[in-house]
């Protein structure tokens, strides 16, 4: 899952779609975030403050205030590996409400 739409990911599929779920639907412990895809975020050693970290909802919102959404400032991937904010969802409760 990503925080906000990411056209780049939707382009991977012939009929890429998205589900929009308000962030407030998730309780704090249900989700975590990385600024960029989890694996590059944890492996790139370029000194950016958001590398090698997993964030809570409150923390990622502060980071977005500072840097914005990667899909806005790096849509082509020319400025590093971060193309979106990855959301790790640890409880299916909310998602199931939107899929049914």
N, CA, C and O atoms as a printed pandas DataFrame, in Angstrom:
     atom_number atom_name residue_name chain_id  residue_number  x_coord  y_coord  z_coord
0              1         N          UNK        A               1    0.846   -1.172    0.000
1              2        CA          UNK        A               1    0.000    0.000    0.000
2              3         C          UNK        A               1    0.893    1.237    0.000
3              4         O          UNK        A               1    2.034    1.195    0.460
4              5         N          UNK        A               2    0.364    2.321   -0.515
5              6        CA          UNK        A               2    1.091    3.579   -0.515
6              7         C          UNK        A               2    0.242    4.659    0.148
7              8         O          UNK        A               2   -0.985    4.569    0.190
8              9         N          UNK        A               3    0.908    5.659    0.653
9             10        CA          UNK        A               3    0.217    6.818    1.199
10            11         C          UNK        A               3    0.020    7.793    0.048
11            12         O          UNK        A               3    0.980    8.399   -0.428
12            13         N          UNK        A               4   -1.199    7.942   -0.390
13            14        CA          UNK        A               4   -1.501    8.766   -1.543
14            15         C          UNK        A               4   -1.358    7.969   -2.823
15            16         O          UNK        A               4   -0.741    6.903   -2.827
16            17         N          UNK        A               5   -1.921    8.472   -3.907
17            18        CA          UNK        A               5   -1.848    7.753   -5.180
18            19         C          UNK        A               5   -0.438    7.749   -5.756
19            20         O          UNK        A               5    0.353    8.661   -5.515
20            21         N          UNK        A               6   -0.146    6.709   -6.518
21            22        CA          UNK        A               6    1.157    6.606   -7.186
22            23         C          UNK        A               6    0.928    6.052   -8.586
23            24         O          UNK        A               6    0.822    4.841   -8.779
24            25         N          UNK        A               7    0.853    6.951   -9.556
25            26        CA          UNK        A               7    0.599    6.543  -10.936
26            27         C          UNK        A               7    1.659    5.585  -11.462
27            28         O          UNK        A               7    1.353    4.707  -12.268
28            29         N          UNK        A               8    2.883    5.740  -11.022
29            30        CA          UNK        A               8    3.969    4.868  -11.452
30            31         C          UNK        A               8    3.642    3.407  -11.136
31            32         O          UNK        A               8    3.841    2.535  -11.982
32            33         N          UNK        A               9    3.146    3.134   -9.940
33            34        CA          UNK        A               9    2.797    1.760   -9.576
34            35         C          UNK        A               9    1.584    1.268  -10.368
35            36         O          UNK        A               9    1.552    0.118  -10.807
36            37         N          UNK        A              10    0.603    2.125  -10.548
37            38        CA          UNK        A              10   -0.583    1.722  -11.312
38            39         C          UNK        A              10   -0.217    1.365  -12.743
39            40         O          UNK        A              10   -0.875    0.521  -13.352
40            41         N          UNK        A              11    0.816    1.987  -13.290
41            42        CA          UNK        A              11    1.247    1.702  -14.662
42            43         C          UNK        A              11    1.860    0.314  -14.821
43            44         O          UNK        A              11    2.068   -0.142  -15.946
44            45         N          UNK        A              12    2.147   -0.355  -13.727
45            46        CA          UNK        A              12    2.701   -1.712  -13.802
46            47         C          UNK        A              12    1.672   -2.702  -14.345
47            48         O          UNK        A              12    2.036   -3.781  -14.814
48            49         N          UNK        A              13    0.408   -2.343  -14.285
49            50        CA          UNK        A              13   -0.685   -3.255  -14.612
50            51         C          UNK        A              13   -1.510   -2.707  -15.770
51            52         O          UNK        A              13   -1.610   -1.492  -15.943
52            53         N          UNK        A              14   -2.097   -3.593  -16.561
53            54        CA          UNK        A              14   -2.917   -3.165  -17.691
54            55         C          UNK        A              14   -4.087   -2.298  -17.239
55            56         O          UNK        A              14   -4.424   -1.308  -17.889
56            57         N          UNK        A              15   -4.697   -2.673  -16.131
57            58        CA          UNK        A              15   -5.824   -1.901  -15.600
58            59         C          UNK        A              15   -5.559   -1.590  -14.123
59            60         O          UNK        A              15   -6.321   -1.991  -13.243
60            61         N          UNK        A              16   -4.483   -0.880  -13.878
61            62        CA          UNK        A              16   -4.131   -0.532  -12.508
62            63         C          UNK        A              16   -5.217    0.315  -11.850
63            64         O          UNK        A              16   -5.726    1.263  -12.448
64            65         N          UNK        A              17   -5.556   -0.029  -10.645
65            66        CA          UNK        A              17   -6.580    0.687   -9.896
66            67         C          UNK        A              17   -6.067    1.000   -8.503
67            68         O          UNK        A              17   -4.991    0.550   -8.108
68            69         N          UNK        A              18   -6.834    1.765   -7.775
69            70        CA          UNK        A              18   -6.468    2.076   -6.401
70            71         C          UNK        A              18   -7.704    2.025   -5.516
71            72         O          UNK        A              18   -8.831    2.226   -5.970
72            73         N          UNK        A              19   -7.460    1.754   -4.258
73            74        CA          UNK        A              19   -8.483    1.829   -3.227
74            75         C          UNK        A              19   -8.077    3.003   -2.341
75            76         O          UNK        A              19   -6.931    3.082   -1.898
76            77         N          UNK        A              20   -8.994    3.896   -2.089
77            78        CA          UNK        A              20   -8.707    5.040   -1.234
78            79         C          UNK        A              20   -9.335    4.783    0.136
79            80         O          UNK        A              20  -10.552    4.654    0.267
80            81         N          UNK        A              21   -8.483    4.713    1.142
81            82        CA          UNK        A              21   -8.928    4.502    2.517
82            83         C          UNK        A              21   -8.400    5.674    3.341
83            84         O          UNK        A              21   -7.189    5.888    3.395
84            85         N          UNK        A              22   -9.278    6.428    3.979
85            86        CA          UNK        A              22   -8.804    7.551    4.798
86            87         C          UNK        A              22   -7.838    7.068    5.886
87            88         O          UNK        A              22   -8.075    6.053    6.540
88            89         N          UNK        A              23   -6.773    7.800    6.058
89            90        CA          UNK        A              23   -5.740    7.437    7.037
90            91         C          UNK        A              23   -6.317    7.325    8.442
91            92         O          UNK        A              23   -5.864    6.499    9.234
92            93         N          UNK        A              24   -7.300    8.138    8.752
93            94        CA          UNK        A              24   -7.892    8.125   10.090
94            95         C          UNK        A              24   -8.658    6.852   10.398
95            96         O          UNK        A              24   -9.014    6.614   11.553
96            97         N          UNK        A              25   -8.920    6.031    9.394
97            98        CA          UNK        A              25   -9.595    4.749    9.616
98            99         C          UNK        A              25   -8.708    3.767   10.403
99           100         O          UNK        A              25   -9.206    2.845   11.050
100          101         N          UNK        A              26   -7.403    3.982   10.335
101          102        CA          UNK        A              26   -6.462    3.060   10.960
102          103         C          UNK        A              26   -6.051    3.546   12.343
103          104         O          UNK        A              26   -5.693    4.710   12.520
104          105         N          UNK        A              27   -6.103    2.654   13.310
105          106        CA          UNK        A              27   -5.567    2.956   14.642
106          107         C          UNK        A              27   -4.047    2.993   14.558
107          108         O          UNK        A              27   -3.451    2.362   13.684
108          109         N          UNK        A              28   -3.436    3.716   15.448
109          110        CA          UNK        A              28   -1.987    3.945   15.412
110          111         C          UNK        A              28   -1.187    2.643   15.277
111          112         O          UNK        A              28   -0.251    2.590   14.479
112          113         N          UNK        A              29   -1.524    1.613   16.021
113          114        CA          UNK        A              29   -0.746    0.380   15.992
114          115         C          UNK        A              29   -1.005   -0.523   14.797
115          116         O          UNK        A              29   -0.333   -1.543   14.640
116          117         N          UNK        A              30   -1.962   -0.169   13.953
117          118        CA          UNK        A              30   -2.311   -1.001   12.797
118          119         C          UNK        A              30   -1.396   -0.789   11.605
119          120         O          UNK        A              30   -1.341   -1.637   10.715
120          121         N          UNK        A              31   -0.670    0.334   11.569
121          122        CA          UNK        A              31    0.103    0.672   10.381
122          123         C          UNK        A              31    1.464    1.247   10.745
123          124         O          UNK        A              31    1.670    1.788   11.832
124          125         N          UNK        A              32    2.375    1.111    9.805
125          126        CA          UNK        A              32    3.683    1.768    9.904
126          127         C          UNK        A              32    4.038    2.233    8.494
127          128         O          UNK        A              32    3.376    1.867    7.523
128          129         N          UNK        A              33    5.082    3.035    8.395
129          130        CA          UNK        A              33    5.430    3.661    7.128
130          131         C          UNK        A              33    6.940    3.682    6.925
131          132         O          UNK        A              33    7.712    3.732    7.882
132          133         N          UNK        A              34    7.341    3.645    5.667
133          134        CA          UNK        A              34    8.714    3.972    5.300
134          135         C          UNK        A              34    8.641    5.048    4.230
135          136         O          UNK        A              34    7.745    5.040    3.386
136          137         N          UNK        A              35    9.587    5.969    4.273
137          138        CA          UNK        A              35    9.634    7.031    3.274
138          139         C          UNK        A              35   10.347    6.473    2.059
139          140         O          UNK        A              35   11.566    6.576    1.925
140          141         N          UNK        A              36    9.559    5.880    1.180
141          142        CA          UNK        A              36   10.054    5.123    0.044
142          143         C          UNK        A              36    9.769    3.647    0.267
143          144         O          UNK        A              36    9.313    3.247    1.339
144          145         N          UNK        A              37   10.039    2.850   -0.741
145          146        CA          UNK        A              37    9.870    1.411   -0.636
146          147         C          UNK        A              37   10.733    0.875    0.505
147          148         O          UNK        A              37   11.864    1.323    0.691
148          149         N          UNK        A              38   10.215   -0.060    1.250
149          150        CA          UNK        A              38   10.892   -0.585    2.441
150          151         C          UNK        A              38   12.330   -1.023    2.177
151          152         O          UNK        A              38   13.234   -0.657    2.928
152          153         N          UNK        A              39   12.550   -1.796    1.128
153          154        CA          UNK        A              39   13.888   -2.362    0.927
154          155         C          UNK        A              39   14.942   -1.327    0.548
155          156         O          UNK        A              39   15.999   -1.301    1.178
156          157         N          UNK        A              40   14.709   -0.471   -0.451
157          158        CA          UNK        A              40   15.724    0.567   -0.706
158          159         C          UNK        A              40   15.903    1.517    0.481
159          160         O          UNK        A              40   17.014    1.962    0.769
160          161         N          UNK        A              41   14.804    1.818    1.163
161          162        CA          UNK        A              41   14.889    2.725    2.309
162          163         C          UNK        A              41   15.845    2.186    3.364
163          164         O          UNK        A              41   16.580    2.953    3.988
164          165         N          UNK        A              42   15.841    0.891    3.563
165          166        CA          UNK        A              42   16.687    0.289    4.584
166          167         C          UNK        A              42   18.117    0.040    4.097
167          168         O          UNK        A              42   19.018   -0.150    4.915
168          169         N          UNK        A              43   18.338    0.039    2.793
169          170        CA          UNK        A              43   19.657   -0.329    2.260
170          171         C          UNK        A              43   20.490    0.831    1.739
171          172         O          UNK        A              43   21.718    0.761    1.775
172          173         N          UNK        A              44   19.854    1.904    1.252
173          174        CA          UNK        A              44   20.619    3.035    0.705
174          175         C          UNK        A              44   21.345    3.755    1.820
175          176         O          UNK        A              44   20.770    4.036    2.871
176          177         N          UNK        A              45   22.597    4.047    1.589
177          178        CA          UNK        A              45   23.441    4.724    2.584
178          179         C          UNK        A              45   23.857    6.096    2.036
179          180         O          UNK        A              45   25.036    6.341    1.785
180          181         N          UNK        A              46   22.878    6.979    1.857
181          182        CA          UNK        A              46   23.189    8.285    1.291
182          183         C          UNK        A              46   23.036    9.430    2.293
183          184         O          UNK        A              46   23.117   10.598    1.911
184          185         N          UNK        A              47   22.818    9.113    3.558
185          186        CA          UNK        A              47   22.768   10.132    4.598
186          187         C          UNK        A              47   21.437   10.847    4.758
187          188         O          UNK        A              47   21.310   11.709    5.626
188          189         N          UNK        A              48   20.444   10.514    3.947
189          190        CA          UNK        A              48   19.141   11.166    4.106
190          191         C          UNK        A              48   18.521   10.728    5.423
191          192         O          UNK        A              48   18.583    9.555    5.791
192          193         N          UNK        A              49   17.930   11.668    6.120
193          194        CA          UNK        A              49   17.451   11.405    7.484
194          195         C          UNK        A              49   16.377   10.338    7.581
195          196         O          UNK        A              49   16.215    9.726    8.636
196          197         N          UNK        A              50   15.642   10.101    6.509
197          198        CA          UNK        A              50   14.542    9.147    6.553
198          199         C          UNK        A              50   14.960    7.723    6.187
199          200         O          UNK        A              50   14.112    6.832    6.142
200          201         N          UNK        A              51   16.227    7.494    5.929
201          202        CA          UNK        A              51   16.703    6.148    5.620
202          203         C          UNK        A              51   16.753    5.293    6.890
203          204         O          UNK        A              51   16.899    5.794    8.004
204          205         N          UNK        A              52   16.627    3.995    6.673
205          206        CA          UNK        A              52   16.783    2.988    7.726
206          207         C          UNK        A              52   15.837    3.200    8.900
207          208         O          UNK        A              52   16.186    2.891   10.039
208          209         N          UNK        A              53   14.634    3.728    8.632
209          210        CA          UNK        A              53   13.685    3.966    9.718
210          211         C          UNK        A              53   12.273    3.587    9.292
211          212         O          UNK        A              53   11.894    3.705    8.127
212          213         N          UNK        A              54   11.517    3.134   10.268
213          214        CA          UNK        A              54   10.090    2.878   10.118
214          215         C          UNK        A              54    9.392    3.903   10.996
215          216         O          UNK        A              54    9.835    4.182   12.110
216          217         N          UNK        A              55    8.286    4.467   10.485
217          218        CA          UNK        A              55    7.621    5.570   11.160
218          219         C          UNK        A              55    6.204    5.234   11.574
219          220         O          UNK        A              55    5.540    4.400   10.959
220          221         N          UNK        A              56    5.747    5.899   12.633
221          222        CA          UNK        A              56    4.347    5.851   13.024
222          223         C          UNK        A              56    3.578    6.840   12.151
223          224         O          UNK        A              56    4.173    7.588   11.375
224          225         N          UNK        A              57    2.260    6.837   12.282
225          226        CA          UNK        A              57    1.433    7.763   11.522
226          227         C          UNK        A              57    1.801    9.214   11.841
227          228         O          UNK        A              57    1.968   10.026   10.930
228          229         N          UNK        A              58    1.924    9.534   13.102
229          230        CA          UNK        A              58    2.272   10.911   13.492
230          231         C          UNK        A              58    3.648   11.304   12.958
231          232         O          UNK        A              58    3.836   12.429   12.495
232          233         N          UNK        A              59    4.602   10.390   13.019
233          234        CA          UNK        A              59    5.960   10.688   12.549
234          235         C          UNK        A              59    6.014   10.901   11.038
235          236         O          UNK        A              59    6.704   11.804   10.565
236          237         N          UNK        A              60    5.283   10.069   10.270
237          238        CA          UNK        A              60    5.348   10.215    8.809
238          239         C          UNK        A              60    4.688   11.513    8.372
239          240         O          UNK        A              60    5.126   12.128    7.400
240          241         N          UNK        A              61    3.651   11.936    9.066
241          242        CA          UNK        A              61    3.004   13.201    8.707
242          243         C          UNK        A              61    3.954   14.380    8.914
243          244         O          UNK        A              61    3.940   15.329    8.131
244          245         N          UNK        A              62    4.779   14.328    9.960
245          246        CA          UNK        A              62    5.783   15.373   10.173
246          247         C          UNK        A              62    6.843   15.337    9.073
247          248         O          UNK        A              62    7.280   16.384    8.595
248          249         N          UNK        A              63    7.247   14.152    8.679
249          250        CA          UNK        A              63    8.243   14.013    7.616
250          251         C          UNK        A              63    7.701   14.553    6.281
251          252         O          UNK        A              63    8.437   15.169    5.510
252          253         N          UNK        A              64    6.428   14.319    6.025
253          254        CA          UNK        A              64    5.806   14.836    4.804
254          255         C          UNK        A              64    5.773   16.360    4.826
255          256         O          UNK        A              64    5.930   16.995    3.783
256          257         N          UNK        A              65    5.571   16.949    5.995
257          258        CA          UNK        A              65    5.619   18.414    6.094
258          259         C          UNK        A              65    6.984   18.939    5.652
259          260         O          UNK        A              65    7.075   20.003    5.040
260          261         N          UNK        A              66    8.034   18.199    5.960
261          262        CA          UNK        A              66    9.393   18.611    5.611
262          263         C          UNK        A              66    9.733   18.325    4.155
263          264         O          UNK        A              66   10.255   19.199    3.463
264          265         N          UNK        A              67    9.447   17.121    3.680
265          266        CA          UNK        A              67    9.903   16.687    2.356
266          267         C          UNK        A              67    8.807   16.582    1.299
267          268         O          UNK        A              67    9.116   16.538    0.108
268          269         N          UNK        A              68    7.566   16.542    1.690
269          270        CA          UNK        A              68    6.482   16.323    0.732
270          271         C          UNK        A              68    6.361   14.854    0.376
271          272         O          UNK        A              68    7.073   14.015    0.928
272          273         N          UNK        A              69    5.470   14.543   -0.536
273          274        CA          UNK        A              69    5.286   13.173   -0.997
274          275         C          UNK        A              69    6.282   12.870   -2.122
275          276         O          UNK        A              69    6.398   13.653   -3.064
276          277         N          UNK        A              70    6.997   11.752   -2.037
277          278        CA          UNK        A              70    7.962   11.411   -3.094
278          279         C          UNK        A              70    7.328   11.337   -4.480
279          280         O          UNK        A              70    7.968   11.685   -5.472
280          281         N          UNK        A              71    6.080   10.887   -4.555
281          282        CA          UNK        A              71    5.440   10.791   -5.863
282          283         C          UNK        A              71    5.199   12.175   -6.473
283          284         O          UNK        A              71    4.916   12.281   -7.666
284          285         N          UNK        A              72    5.307   13.232   -5.669
285          286        CA          UNK        A              72    5.196   14.597   -6.193
286          287         C          UNK        A              72    6.550   15.139   -6.649
287          288         O          UNK        A              72    6.645   15.737   -7.721
288          289         N          UNK        A              73    7.602   14.934   -5.845
289          290        CA          UNK        A              73    8.903   15.513   -6.193
290          291         C          UNK        A              73    9.825   14.558   -6.953
291          292         O          UNK        A              73   10.875   14.969   -7.446
292          293         N          UNK        A              74    9.434   13.280   -7.048
293          294        CA          UNK        A              74   10.296   12.310   -7.733
294          295         C          UNK        A              74    9.480   11.323   -8.580
295          296         O          UNK        A              74    9.697   10.115   -8.486
296          297         N          UNK        A              75    8.557   11.811   -9.394
297          298        CA          UNK        A              75    7.695   10.884  -10.137
298          299         C          UNK        A              75    8.435   10.013  -11.154
299          300         O          UNK        A              75    7.977    8.915  -11.469
300          301         N          UNK        A              76    9.555   10.479  -11.662
301          302        CA          UNK        A              76   10.316    9.713  -12.647
302          303         C          UNK        A              76   11.441    8.891  -12.019
303          304         O          UNK        A              76   12.088    8.107  -12.714
304          305         N          UNK        A              77   11.685    9.056  -10.720
305          306        CA          UNK        A              77   12.741    8.307  -10.046
306          307         C          UNK        A              77   14.135    8.838  -10.288
307          308         O          UNK        A              77   15.112    8.147   -9.998
308          309         N          UNK        A              78   14.256   10.047  -10.811
309          310        CA          UNK        A              78   15.571   10.622  -11.108
310          311         C          UNK        A              78   16.314   11.113   -9.872
311          312         O          UNK        A              78   17.524   11.330   -9.924
312          313         N          UNK        A              79   15.605   11.290   -8.766
313          314        CA          UNK        A              79   16.200   11.872   -7.562
314          315         C          UNK        A              79   16.413   10.861   -6.442
315          316         O          UNK        A              79   16.544   11.245   -5.280
316          317         N          UNK        A              80   16.450    9.589   -6.774
317          318        CA          UNK        A              80   16.665    8.554   -5.771
318          319         C          UNK        A              80   15.609    7.479   -5.869
319          320         O          UNK        A              80   14.732    7.553   -6.731
320          321         N          UNK        A              81   15.672    6.473   -4.999
321          322        CA          UNK        A              81   14.764    5.333   -5.095
322          323         C          UNK        A              81   13.365    5.604   -4.548
323          324         O          UNK        A              81   12.440    4.839   -4.819
324          325         N          UNK        A              82   13.202    6.673   -3.790
325          326        CA          UNK        A              82   11.895    6.905   -3.190
326          327         C          UNK        A              82   10.923    7.476   -4.214
327          328         O          UNK        A              82   11.121    8.569   -4.742
328          329         N          UNK        A              83    9.869    6.713   -4.480
329          330        CA          UNK        A              83    8.851    7.123   -5.452
330          331         C          UNK        A              83    7.488    7.234   -4.789
331          332         O          UNK        A              83    6.547    7.751   -5.391
332          333         N          UNK        A              84    7.374    6.760   -3.568
333          334        CA          UNK        A              84    6.119    6.779   -2.811
334          335         C          UNK        A              84    6.446    6.493   -1.351
335          336         O          UNK        A              84    7.567    6.108   -1.020
336          337         N          UNK        A              85    5.469    6.684   -0.492
337          338        CA          UNK        A              85    5.592    6.287    0.911
338          339         C          UNK        A              85    4.886    4.947    1.037
339          340         O          UNK        A              85    3.697    4.825    0.739
340          341         N          UNK        A              86    5.629    3.949    1.480
341          342        CA          UNK        A              86    5.043    2.621    1.653
342          343         C          UNK        A              86    4.320    2.557    2.992
343          344         O          UNK        A              86    4.802    3.060    4.008
344          345         N          UNK        A              87    3.156    1.927    2.964
345          346        CA          UNK        A              87    2.370    1.708    4.180
346          347         C          UNK        A              87    2.362    0.215    4.467
347          348         O          UNK        A              87    1.969   -0.587    3.620
348          349         N          UNK        A              88    2.794   -0.149    5.653
349          350        CA          UNK        A              88    2.713   -1.539    6.087
350          351         C          UNK        A              88    1.479   -1.646    6.983
351          352         O          UNK        A              88    1.382   -0.965    8.004
352          353         N          UNK        A              89    0.548   -2.497    6.595
353          354        CA          UNK        A              89   -0.702   -2.655    7.338
354          355         C          UNK        A              89   -0.640   -3.982    8.084
355          356         O          UNK        A              89   -0.438   -5.038    7.485
356          357         N          UNK        A              90   -0.815   -3.910    9.392
357          358        CA          UNK        A              90   -0.616   -5.072   10.258
358          359         C          UNK        A              90   -1.924   -5.695   10.726
359          360         O          UNK        A              90   -1.910   -6.640   11.515
360          361         N          UNK        A              91   -3.048   -5.180   10.253
361          362        CA          UNK        A              91   -4.354   -5.700   10.655
362          363         C          UNK        A              91   -5.297   -5.532    9.462
363          364         O          UNK        A              91   -5.416   -4.428    8.930
364          365         N          UNK        A              92   -5.956   -6.586    9.038
365          366        CA          UNK        A              92   -6.819   -6.560    7.856
366          367         C          UNK        A              92   -8.204   -5.966    8.111
367          368         O          UNK        A              92   -8.984   -5.807    7.172
368          369         N          UNK        A              93   -8.518   -5.641    9.350
369          370        CA          UNK        A              93   -9.867   -5.190    9.705
370          371         C          UNK        A              93  -10.376   -4.068    8.799
371          372         O          UNK        A              93  -11.462   -4.186    8.231
372          373         N          UNK        A              94   -9.632   -3.010    8.657
373          374        CA          UNK        A              94  -10.068   -1.854    7.872
374          375         C          UNK        A              94  -10.117   -2.190    6.382
375          376         O          UNK        A              94  -11.083   -1.843    5.702
376          377         N          UNK        A              95   -9.100   -2.854    5.878
377          378        CA          UNK        A              95   -9.061   -3.195    4.449
378          379         C          UNK        A              95  -10.246   -4.062    4.071
379          380         O          UNK        A              95  -10.853   -3.850    3.021
380          381         N          UNK        A              96  -10.584   -5.020    4.893
381          382        CA          UNK        A              96  -11.704   -5.902    4.589
382          383         C          UNK        A              96  -13.016   -5.140    4.440
383          384         O          UNK        A              96  -13.874   -5.544    3.656
384          385         N          UNK        A              97  -13.184   -4.055    5.171
385          386        CA          UNK        A              97  -14.397   -3.243    5.050
386          387         C          UNK        A              97  -14.494   -2.594    3.678
387          388         O          UNK        A              97  -15.596   -2.387    3.171
388          389         N          UNK        A              98  -13.373   -2.274    3.078
389          390        CA          UNK        A              98  -13.363   -1.629    1.773
390          391         C          UNK        A              98  -13.390   -2.614    0.617
391          392         O          UNK        A              98  -13.753   -2.240   -0.499
392          393         N          UNK        A              99  -13.020   -3.841    0.854
393          394        CA          UNK        A              99  -13.024   -4.851   -0.206
394          395         C          UNK        A              99  -14.362   -5.536   -0.357
395          396         O          UNK        A              99  -14.676   -6.054   -1.428
396          397         N          UNK        A             100  -15.138   -5.546    0.676
397          398        CA          UNK        A             100  -16.445   -6.240    0.628
398          399         C          UNK        A             100  -17.553   -5.319    0.159
399          400         O          UNK        A             100  -18.706   -5.739    0.062
